[in-house]
Amino acid sequence: MLKKFLYILWISVFALLIIFSVKNGSFVSFINSMENSTFDIRQKILANSGVRKHNKDIVIVAIDDASYEYILDNYGEWPLRRDIYAKMVDYIEAQNPKSIAFDLMFVKSMKSDPASDKALIEVFKKYKNVFTAMNLDNQPEDLRTPVELPKKLAITEDFDNSYPAMEFSNCRTILEGILNATSNIGMINVSRYEDGVLRRMPLYLKYKNKLYPQLGYLVGNHYLQRFTESPEPKNIYPDDDASVILNWYGPAGTFENIPMYKLLKAIDGKEKFNYDFSGKVVYFGATAASLFDIKTVPVDKVYPGVEVQTTYVNNIIDGSLIQKAPTALNIIFIIILSVLTVICVLKIQSMPVAFGLSLTIYALYILYTYRIMKTNYIWVDIILPISFGIISFILTVIVKYLIKSRDFDQQYKLATTDGLTELYNHRYFQEQLQNQVSHSKRYNVPLSLIIIDIDFFKKFNDTYGHQSGDAVLKQVATLLKKNVRMTDIVCRYGGEEMSIILPNTKYEEAVGIANKLCTIVASKKCKLSGNRESNVTISLGVSTFGIDGETPAEIIESADKRLYNAKENGRNRVN
């Protein structure tokens, strides 16, 4: 029964832990932050190992620190004039790139020149493979009035208004001429986690009950539709905000960065630029820290926003976006690790070996999660399965040792008690008497012993039978146990004889206890077999340490002699 109870307790605690982990918000937040850290570690290992190969045809025209300085020195201000961007686009388009994307927002500016803006607008009209960015936000309406965006920018397929997506109430529009000239405009909003780390990007965002694509998603889809045999993106697993988890190729600088100043020198005729843009996806974006487009991502704390965009595009092209493992799969792994842990603890006697094997199982599981992220792009949880494995280890150890303790108690009871009377046996009596004598000698405290014999027990057996004799032994033993102190030790000495060790008891006190027991037994009728009853009496001999002897043998001998005298003098008495 105890084993069943302990197993039920183990299962109940385990179930409560699962419920607690699901229901408790702060606990869930803590676990999620830990799990995110394990994702970052796995991504960093994969990125640093070089197993993730980025697309060599994706290049960045970087507004780095050197280019920013060149622009200020040669053009006098930042941002750069729009006609200069137009010239750079014409220069690159002459080499037949796959696409050109600006991770820059060409917004209305007091410094903008209509002629310069028109040159850039004409570029968007001229080339169908040029993309640019816009941003949605939640600025109050009294600061900026929300505008209606051209219908061509929205995703055209029908959707329910409850469609999951990050929703915004306002937007910062770019030049109206660009809005009218092209539909290749994507949003550059990002999806950060609670810890501020950018691990995912939205597929699309909601504004005025319409969905607008993210820039990287738009550029990646354009590549698939125009230059591959698989026009639909693969391995798209959006979360509740229609965001997908990025798969990182390396730290900042992984993609080829071409400093913008080299391109500027080429279009200004100052210096030849021997770079072939043919077949490339060209991204314009800021990498200079002073331009404040820096993110924290799993593989690097300082990561340019434009490289986040190119990572996203690359993921779309090669179908390597990360899929978060379903909750059901994570629960299966929790159960598997917990069951394996329980088996280890229960089946292996050596606790260090069981602990070591459990750690090995957890290590193999971590290697598995790394492997499945590497090969199948699946993010399997580490923290909860291993946490439950450890909890299972602790609970199982507790249950195992409770069971062992109970079994030990049972074995100890069998070894020290008499099976018929359930009193302590003769061996235990001898051990305890020796211990009590040693204690009395050391601390100079009294100790007494009572030896008891049931009167005429042989005759009783002959008259009523041995079953009745056993019944009498049990009932007399019960009476003795009930009517002595908790500290007194009642034993079966042998046959019909019993004994009581009385610690801290002087001779007079022991005689008083013996007389009380003699009276109680004589007054009680014993139930016999066949619904019969009979009175029995006992004779008792009392001895005391220091008065009657200094050793267990001497004390026993003295009590035994006095018992004999009690029987010789009429029985049912104390001597």
C-alpha positions as CSV (number, residue, x, y, z in Angstrom):
1,M,0.0,0.0,0.0
2,L,2.8,2.4,0.8
3,K,4.5,1.9,-2.5
4,K,1.2,2.6,-4.4
5,F,0.7,5.7,-2.3
6,L,4.2,7.0,-3.0
7,Y,3.9,6.4,-6.7
8,I,0.5,8.2,-6.7
9,L,2.1,11.0,-4.8
10,W,5.0,11.2,-7.3
11,I,2.5,11.3,-10.3
12,S,0.4,13.9,-8.5
13,V,3.4,16.2,-7.8
14,F,4.6,15.8,-11.3
15,A,1.1,16.7,-12.7
16,L,0.9,19.7,-10.4
17,L,4.3,20.9,-11.6
18,I,3.1,20.7,-15.2
19,I,-0.1,22.7,-14.3
20,F,2.0,25.2,-12.3
21,S,4.4,25.7,-15.2
22,V,1.5,26.4,-17.6
23,K,-0.6,28.6,-15.4
24,N,2.0,30.7,-13.5
25,G,2.8,33.8,-15.6
26,S,6.1,34.8,-14.0
27,F,7.3,31.2,-14.0
28,V,6.5,30.9,-17.7
29,S,8.3,34.2,-18.4
30,F,11.4,33.0,-16.6
31,I,11.4,29.6,-18.4
32,N,10.9,31.4,-21.7
33,S,13.8,33.7,-21.1
34,M,16.0,30.7,-20.2
35,E,14.8,28.9,-23.3
36,N,15.6,31.9,-25.5
37,S,19.1,31.8,-24.1
38,T,19.5,28.2,-25.1
39,F,18.3,29.1,-28.6
40,D,20.9,31.9,-28.7
41,I,23.7,29.5,-27.7
42,R,22.7,26.9,-30.3
43,Q,22.5,29.6,-33.0
44,K,25.9,31.0,-32.0
45,I,27.5,27.6,-32.1
46,L,26.0,26.9,-35.5
47,A,27.0,30.3,-36.8
48,N,30.6,30.1,-35.5
49,S,31.0,26.6,-36.8
50,G,30.4,27.7,-40.4
51,V,27.8,25.1,-41.1
52,R,25.3,27.8,-42.1
53,K,26.3,28.9,-45.6
54,H,24.8,32.3,-46.6
55,N,23.9,33.1,-50.2
56,K,27.0,34.7,-51.8
57,D,24.7,36.6,-54.2
58,I,23.4,38.8,-51.4
59,V,25.6,41.8,-50.9
60,I,25.2,45.0,-48.9
61,V,26.1,48.4,-50.0
62,A,27.0,49.6,-46.5
63,I,26.8,53.1,-45.2
64,D,29.7,52.4,-42.9
65,D,31.7,54.9,-40.8
66,A,34.1,55.5,-43.7
67,S,31.2,56.1,-46.2
68,Y,29.4,58.4,-43.7
69,E,32.5,60.5,-43.4
70,Y,33.0,60.5,-47.2
71,I,29.4,61.7,-47.7
72,L,29.8,64.6,-45.1
73,D,33.1,65.6,-46.7
74,N,32.0,65.5,-50.3
75,Y,28.2,66.2,-50.2
76,G,28.1,68.3,-47.2
77,E,25.3,66.7,-45.3
78,W,23.4,63.6,-44.3
79,P,21.0,62.3,-45.5
80,L,22.4,61.9,-49.0
81,R,20.6,63.7,-51.9
82,R,18.0,61.4,-53.6
83,D,19.4,61.9,-57.1
84,I,22.7,60.3,-55.9
85,Y,20.8,57.2,-54.9
86,A,19.2,57.3,-58.4
87,K,22.6,57.4,-60.0
88,M,23.8,54.4,-57.9
89,V,20.7,52.4,-58.9
90,D,21.4,53.2,-62.6
91,Y,25.0,52.1,-62.2
92,I,24.1,48.8,-60.6
93,E,21.1,48.1,-62.9
94,A,23.5,48.4,-65.9
95,Q,25.0,45.2,-64.6
96,N,21.7,43.3,-64.4
97,P,21.2,42.5,-60.7
98,K,18.4,40.3,-59.5
99,S,17.1,43.1,-57.2
100,I,18.0,46.2,-55.3
101,A,16.5,47.0,-51.9
102,F,16.8,50.0,-49.7
103,D,16.7,49.5,-46.0
104,L,16.3,53.2,-45.9
105,M,13.2,55.4,-45.7
106,F,12.9,58.2,-48.3
107,V,10.6,60.4,-46.2
108,K,9.6,64.0,-46.8
109,S,12.3,66.4,-45.6
110,M,12.7,70.1,-45.3
111,K,16.1,69.7,-47.0
112,S,14.8,67.6,-49.9
113,D,15.0,69.0,-53.4
114,P,12.1,68.4,-55.7
115,A,14.3,67.7,-58.7
116,S,16.5,65.3,-56.6
117,D,13.4,63.5,-55.3
118,K,12.0,63.3,-58.9
119,A,15.1,61.6,-60.1
120,L,14.7,58.9,-57.4
121,I,11.0,58.5,-58.2
122,E,11.8,58.0,-61.9
123,V,14.1,55.1,-60.8
124,F,11.2,53.3,-59.1
125,K,9.1,53.8,-62.2
126,K,11.8,52.6,-64.5
127,Y,12.9,49.4,-62.7
128,K,10.6,46.7,-61.4
129,N,13.2,45.1,-59.2
130,V,13.9,48.0,-56.9
131,F,12.4,47.9,-53.4
132,T,12.3,50.4,-50.6
133,A,11.1,50.6,-47.0
134,M,8.4,52.3,-44.9
135,N,7.6,52.0,-41.2
136,L,4.3,51.6,-39.3
137,D,4.0,52.9,-35.8
138,N,1.5,54.0,-33.1
139,Q,2.1,57.8,-33.0
140,P,-0.9,59.7,-31.7
141,E,-3.2,61.2,-34.2
142,D,-2.7,64.7,-32.9
143,L,1.0,64.4,-33.8
144,R,0.5,62.8,-37.2
145,T,-2.7,62.1,-39.1
146,P,-2.9,58.4,-40.2
147,V,-3.1,58.3,-44.0
148,E,-4.6,55.8,-46.4
149,L,-1.9,53.8,-48.2
150,P,-2.3,52.8,-51.9
151,K,-4.2,49.6,-52.2
152,K,-1.5,48.0,-54.3
153,L,0.9,47.9,-51.3
154,A,-1.4,45.6,-49.3
155,I,-1.5,41.9,-49.6
156,T,-4.3,41.2,-52.0
157,E,-5.8,37.9,-50.8
158,D,-8.9,38.0,-48.6
159,F,-8.4,37.6,-44.9
160,D,-10.5,37.8,-41.8
161,N,-10.1,41.0,-39.6
162,S,-9.0,38.7,-36.8
163,Y,-6.1,37.5,-38.8
164,P,-3.0,37.3,-36.6
165,A,-0.5,40.1,-37.2
166,M,1.1,42.9,-35.3
167,E,-1.3,45.8,-35.6
168,F,-0.4,49.5,-35.9
169,S,-2.5,52.7,-35.8
170,N,-0.3,55.0,-37.7
171,C,2.5,55.1,-40.3
172,R,5.4,57.3,-41.4
173,T,5.0,57.6,-45.1
174,I,7.7,58.0,-47.7
175,L,7.6,60.3,-50.8
176,E,4.2,60.3,-52.4
177,G,5.8,59.9,-55.8
178,I,7.4,56.6,-54.7
179,L,4.2,55.4,-53.2
180,N,2.4,56.0,-56.5
181,A,5.3,54.7,-58.7
182,T,5.8,51.2,-57.3
183,S,4.3,48.5,-55.2
184,N,7.7,47.3,-54.1
185,I,7.4,48.8,-50.7
186,G,7.8,46.8,-47.6
187,M,7.7,47.6,-43.9
188,I,10.8,47.5,-41.8
189,N,9.2,46.9,-38.4
190,V,10.8,44.2,-36.4
191,S,9.6,41.7,-33.7
192,R,11.7,41.8,-30.6
193,Y,11.4,39.4,-27.6
194,E,10.9,40.7,-24.0
195,D,14.6,40.6,-23.4
196,G,15.2,43.0,-26.3
197,V,16.9,40.4,-28.5
198,L,15.7,40.3,-32.1
199,R,15.1,36.6,-33.0
200,R,12.2,36.9,-35.4
201,M,10.7,39.1,-38.1
202,P,7.1,39.6,-39.2
203,L,5.8,38.3,-42.4
204,Y,3.3,41.1,-42.6
205,L,1.7,43.8,-40.4
206,K,-1.8,45.1,-40.0
207,Y,-2.7,48.7,-40.6
208,K,-6.3,50.0,-41.2
209,N,-7.5,46.4,-41.5
210,K,-5.1,45.6,-44.3
211,L,-2.0,43.5,-44.3
212,Y,1.3,44.9,-45.5
213,P,4.4,42.7,-46.2
214,Q,7.7,43.1,-44.4
215,L,10.5,44.3,-46.7
216,G,12.7,41.2,-46.3
217,Y,9.7,38.9,-47.0
218,L,8.8,40.9,-50.1
219,V,12.4,40.8,-51.5
220,G,12.7,37.1,-50.7
221,N,9.5,36.3,-52.4
222,H,10.4,38.3,-55.5
223,Y,13.6,36.3,-55.7
224,L,11.8,32.9,-55.5
225,Q,9.1,33.9,-58.0
226,R,11.5,35.3,-60.6
227,F,14.6,33.2,-60.3
228,T,13.7,29.8,-58.9
229,E,11.5,26.9,-59.8
230,S,9.8,27.1,-56.4
231,P,7.8,30.3,-56.4
232,E,6.3,29.7,-53.0
233,P,8.5,30.1,-49.9
234,K,9.1,27.0,-47.9
235,N,9.2,26.3,-44.2
236,I,7.1,29.3,-43.1
237,Y,5.8,28.8,-39.6
238,P,4.3,32.1,-38.3
239,D,3.6,32.6,-34.6
240,D,0.5,34.4,-33.2
241,D,1.9,37.7,-34.4
242,A,2.6,36.4,-37.9
243,S,6.3,36.5,-37.2
244,V,8.9,33.9,-38.1
245,I,12.1,32.9,-36.4
246,L,15.3,33.7,-38.2
247,N,18.2,31.3,-38.7
248,W,21.5,33.2,-38.4
249,Y,24.5,32.6,-40.6
250,G,27.1,34.4,-38.5
251,P,28.1,37.5,-36.6
252,A,28.0,41.0,-38.1
253,G,29.9,41.2,-41.3
254,T,28.9,37.7,-42.5
255,F,27.4,39.1,-45.7
256,E,29.7,40.8,-48.2
257,N,29.8,44.5,-47.3
258,I,30.7,47.0,-50.1
259,P,31.4,50.4,-48.6
260,M,29.1,52.9,-50.3
261,Y,32.0,55.4,-50.7
262,K,33.5,53.2,-53.4
263,L,30.3,53.2,-55.4
264,L,30.0,57.0,-54.9
265,K,33.5,57.5,-56.2
266,A,32.6,55.4,-59.2
267,I,29.5,57.4,-60.1
268,D,31.4,60.7,-59.5
269,G,34.0,59.5,-61.9
270,K,36.8,59.8,-59.3
271,E,37.8,56.1,-59.2
272,K,36.9,52.9,-61.1
273,F,35.0,50.3,-59.2
274,N,35.6,46.8,-60.5
275,Y,32.8,44.9,-58.9
276,D,30.3,42.8,-60.8
277,F,26.7,43.3,-59.5
278,S,25.2,40.9,-62.1
279,G,22.9,38.3,-60.5
280,K,23.2,39.9,-57.1
281,V,20.6,40.9,-54.5
282,V,21.9,44.3,-53.5
283,Y,20.8,45.8,-50.2
284,F,21.5,49.4,-49.2
285,G,21.7,50.0,-45.5
286,A,23.5,51.7,-42.6
287,T,26.1,49.8,-40.7
288,A,27.7,52.8,-39.0
289,A,27.0,52.8,-35.3
290,S,26.4,56.6,-35.4
291,L,23.4,56.1,-37.7
292,F,21.6,54.1,-34.9
293,D,20.3,51.1,-36.9
294,I,22.0,48.6,-34.6
295,K,20.2,45.5,-33.2
296,T,21.0,42.8,-30.6
297,V,20.6,39.3,-32.1
298,P,21.4,35.8,-30.9
299,V,24.8,35.7,-32.6
300,D,26.0,39.3,-31.9
301,K,25.2,42.1,-29.6
302,V,26.0,44.7,-32.2
303,Y,24.3,43.8,-35.5
304,P,23.3,46.2,-38.3
305,G,19.6,46.3,-39.2
306,V,20.4,45.8,-42.8
307,E,22.1,42.5,-42.1
308,V,19.0,41.4,-40.2
309,Q,17.1,42.1,-43.5
310,T,19.6,40.2,-45.6
311,T,19.4,37.3,-43.1
312,Y,15.6,37.3,-43.5
313,V,15.9,37.4,-47.3
314,N,18.4,34.6,-47.3
315,N,16.2,32.5,-45.0
316,I,13.2,33.0,-47.4
317,I,15.3,32.0,-50.4
318,D,16.8,28.8,-48.9
319,G,13.8,27.8,-46.8
320,S,15.7,27.8,-43.6
321,L,13.5,29.7,-41.2
322,I,13.3,28.1,-37.8
323,Q,10.2,26.2,-36.7
324,K,9.3,26.3,-33.0
325,A,8.5,22.7,-32.0
326,P,4.8,22.2,-31.2
327,T,3.9,22.2,-27.5
328,A,2.7,18.5,-27.8
329,L,6.2,17.5,-29.0
330,N,7.9,19.3,-26.1
331,I,5.5,17.6,-23.7
332,I,6.4,14.2,-25.3
333,F,10.1,15.0,-24.7
334,I,9.3,16.0,-21.1
335,I,7.6,12.6,-20.5
336,I,10.4,10.7,-22.2
337,L,13.2,12.4,-20.2
338,S,11.2,12.0,-17.0
339,V,10.4,8.3,-17.6
340,L,14.1,7.5,-18.5
341,T,15.2,9.3,-15.4
342,V,12.8,7.4,-13.2
343,I,13.9,4.1,-14.8
344,C,17.6,5.0,-14.1
345,V,16.9,5.8,-10.4
346,L,14.7,2.8,-9.8
347,K,16.7,0.2,-11.7
348,I,20.3,1.2,-10.7
349,Q,21.2,0.6,-7.1
350,S,24.3,2.9,-7.1
351,M,23.0,6.5,-6.8
352,P,26.2,8.0,-8.4
353,V,25.8,5.7,-11.4
354,A,22.1,6.6,-11.7
355,F,22.9,10.3,-11.4
356,G,25.7,10.0,-14.0
357,L,23.5,8.1,-16.4
358,S,20.7,10.7,-16.0
359,L,23.2,13.5,-16.8
360,T,24.3,11.5,-19.9
361,I,20.7,11.3,-21.0
362,Y,20.3,15.0,-20.6
363,A,23.5,15.7,-22.5
364,L,22.4,13.5,-25.4
365,Y,19.1,15.3,-25.5
366,I,20.9,18.6,-25.7
367,L,23.0,17.3,-28.6
368,Y,19.8,16.1,-30.2
369,T,18.2,19.6,-30.0
370,Y,21.3,21.1,-31.5
371,R,21.3,18.5,-34.3
372,I,17.6,18.9,-35.2
373,M,18.1,22.7,-35.3
374,K,21.1,22.3,-37.5
375,T,19.5,19.8,-40.0
376,N,15.7,20.3,-39.7
377,Y,15.6,23.9,-38.6
378,I,13.4,23.0,-35.6
379,W,13.7,24.7,-32.2
380,V,13.0,22.0,-29.6
381,D,12.8,23.2,-26.0
382,I,15.7,22.3,-23.6
383,I,14.9,24.0,-20.3
384,L,11.5,22.5,-19.5
385,P,12.3,18.9,-20.5
386,I,15.6,18.8,-18.6
387,S,14.0,20.7,-15.6
388,F,11.3,18.0,-15.4
389,G,13.9,15.4,-15.8
390,I,15.8,16.8,-12.8
391,I,12.6,17.2,-10.8
392,S,11.8,13.5,-11.7
393,F,15.2,12.5,-10.5
394,I,14.7,14.3,-7.1
395,L,11.2,13.0,-6.6
396,T,12.1,9.4,-7.6
397,V,15.1,9.5,-5.2
398,I,12.8,10.6,-2.4
399,V,10.2,7.9,-3.3
400,K,12.9,5.3,-3.6
401,Y,14.4,6.1,-0.2
402,L,11.0,6.3,1.4
403,I,10.2,2.9,0.1
404,K,13.7,1.6,1.2
405,S,13.2,3.2,4.6
406,R,9.8,1.5,4.9
407,D,11.2,-1.8,3.8
408,F,14.1,-1.4,6.2
409,D,11.7,-0.6,9.0
410,Q,9.7,-3.7,8.1
411,Q,12.8,-5.9,8.0
412,Y,14.0,-4.4,11.3
413,K,10.6,-5.0,12.9
414,L,10.8,-8.7,11.7
415,A,14.3,-9.0,13.1
416,T,13.5,-7.5,16.5
417,T,9.9,-8.5,17.3
418,D,8.2,-11.7,18.3
419,G,5.7,-12.8,15.6
420,L,3.0,-14.1,18.0
421,T,2.9,-11.4,20.7
422,E,4.4,-8.5,18.7
423,L,6.6,-7.8,21.7
424,Y,10.3,-7.3,21.2
425,N,12.1,-10.6,21.0
426,H,14.8,-12.1,23.3
427,R,17.7,-10.9,21.2
428,Y,16.4,-7.3,21.3
429,F,15.9,-7.7,25.0
430,Q,19.5,-8.6,25.6
431,E,20.8,-5.8,23.4
432,Q,18.6,-3.2,25.1
433,L,19.4,-4.4,28.6
434,Q,23.1,-4.1,27.9
435,N,22.6,-0.6,26.5
436,Q,20.5,0.5,29.5
437,V,23.1,-0.9,32.0
438,S,25.9,1.0,30.2
439,H,23.7,4.2,30.3
440,S,23.0,3.8,34.0
441,K,26.7,3.2,34.8
442,R,27.7,6.3,32.8
443,Y,25.1,8.7,34.1
444,N,24.4,7.2,37.5
445,V,20.7,6.8,36.9
446,P,18.5,3.9,38.2
447,L,17.3,1.0,36.1
448,S,14.9,-1.8,37.0
449,L,13.8,-5.1,35.4
450,I,10.6,-7.1,35.7
451,I,10.4,-10.7,34.6
452,I,6.8,-12.1,34.2
453,D,5.5,-15.6,34.0
454,I,1.9,-16.7,33.3
455,D,0.7,-18.9,36.1
456,F,-0.1,-22.5,35.4
457,F,0.4,-21.9,31.6
458,K,1.2,-25.6,30.8
459,K,-1.9,-26.7,32.6
460,F,-3.9,-24.1,30.7
461,N,-2.6,-25.4,27.4
462,D,-3.4,-28.9,28.3
463,T,-7.0,-27.9,29.4
464,Y,-7.9,-25.5,26.6
465,G,-5.5,-26.3,23.8
466,H,-2.5,-24.5,22.3
467,Q,-4.6,-22.1,20.2
468,S,-6.2,-20.8,23.4
469,G,-2.7,-20.6,25.0
470,D,-1.5,-18.4,22.1
471,A,-4.6,-16.2,22.5
472,V,-3.7,-15.7,26.2
473,L,-0.1,-14.8,25.3
474,K,-1.3,-12.2,22.9
475,Q,-3.8,-10.7,25.3
476,V,-1.4,-10.6,28.2
477,A,1.2,-9.0,26.0
478,T,-1.3,-6.3,24.9
479,L,-2.2,-5.6,28.5
480,L,1.4,-5.2,29.5
481,K,2.2,-2.8,26.6
482,K,-0.9,-0.7,27.3
483,N,-0.2,-0.2,30.9
484,V,3.5,0.8,31.0
485,R,5.2,4.0,30.1
486,M,6.4,4.9,26.6
487,T,10.0,4.6,27.7
488,D,9.6,1.1,29.1
489,I,10.6,-1.8,26.8
490,V,8.3,-4.9,26.9
491,C,9.8,-8.1,25.5
492,R,9.0,-11.8,25.2
493,Y,11.6,-13.5,27.2
494,G,10.8,-17.0,26.1
495,G,7.8,-19.4,26.2
496,E,5.2,-17.9,28.5
497,E,7.8,-15.6,30.2
498,M,7.9,-11.8,29.4
499,S,10.1,-9.0,30.6
500,I,10.0,-5.3,31.0
501,I,13.1,-3.0,31.1
502,L,12.3,0.1,33.1
503,P,14.8,3.0,32.5
504,N,15.2,5.7,35.2
505,T,13.1,3.5,37.6
506,K,14.0,2.8,41.2
507,Y,13.2,-0.5,42.9
508,E,10.2,0.8,44.8
509,E,8.7,2.3,41.6
510,A,9.3,-0.9,39.7
511,V,7.5,-2.9,42.4
512,G,4.6,-0.5,42.2
513,I,4.4,-0.9,38.4
514,A,4.6,-4.7,38.8
515,N,1.8,-4.8,41.4
516,K,-0.4,-2.7,39.1
517,L,0.2,-5.0,36.2
518,C,-0.5,-8.1,38.3
519,T,-3.8,-6.6,39.4
520,I,-4.8,-5.6,35.8
521,V,-4.1,-9.0,34.3
522,A,-5.9,-10.8,37.1
523,S,-9.0,-8.6,36.6
524,K,-9.3,-9.1,32.9
525,K,-11.0,-12.1,31.3
526,C,-9.1,-13.6,28.3
527,K,-11.1,-14.6,25.3
528,L,-10.3,-18.1,24.1
529,S,-11.2,-20.1,21.1
530,G,-14.8,-21.3,20.8
531,N,-16.2,-18.1,22.4
532,R,-14.9,-19.2,25.8
533,E,-13.4,-16.9,28.4
534,S,-11.0,-17.5,31.3
535,N,-9.1,-15.6,33.9
536,V,-5.3,-15.9,34.1
537,T,-2.8,-14.5,36.6
538,I,0.8,-13.7,36.4
539,S,3.8,-13.8,38.8
540,L,6.5,-11.1,38.6
541,G,10.0,-10.8,39.8
542,V,11.7,-7.3,40.2
543,S,15.4,-6.5,40.3
544,T,17.3,-3.2,40.2
545,F,20.7,-2.2,38.8
546,G,23.2,-1.4,41.6
547,I,21.1,-3.1,44.2
548,D,20.8,-6.6,42.7
549,G,23.7,-6.6,40.3
550,E,26.0,-4.5,38.1
551,T,25.8,-6.6,34.9
552,P,22.8,-7.6,32.7
553,A,23.3,-11.3,33.7
554,E,23.3,-10.5,37.5
555,I,20.1,-8.3,37.1
556,I,18.4,-11.1,35.1
557,E,19.4,-13.7,37.6
558,S,18.1,-11.7,40.5
559,A,14.7,-11.0,38.8
560,D,14.5,-14.6,37.9
561,K,15.0,-15.8,41.5
562,R,12.4,-13.4,42.8
563,L,10.0,-14.6,40.1
564,Y,10.6,-18.2,41.3
565,N,9.9,-17.0,44.9
566,A,6.6,-15.4,43.8
567,K,5.5,-18.6,42.2
568,E,6.6,-20.7,45.2
569,N,4.7,-18.4,47.5
570,G,1.3,-18.8,45.8
571,R,1.6,-17.1,42.4
572,N,-0.4,-14.0,41.3
573,R,2.0,-11.8,43.2
574,V,5.2,-9.7,43.0
575,N,8.5,-10.5,44.7
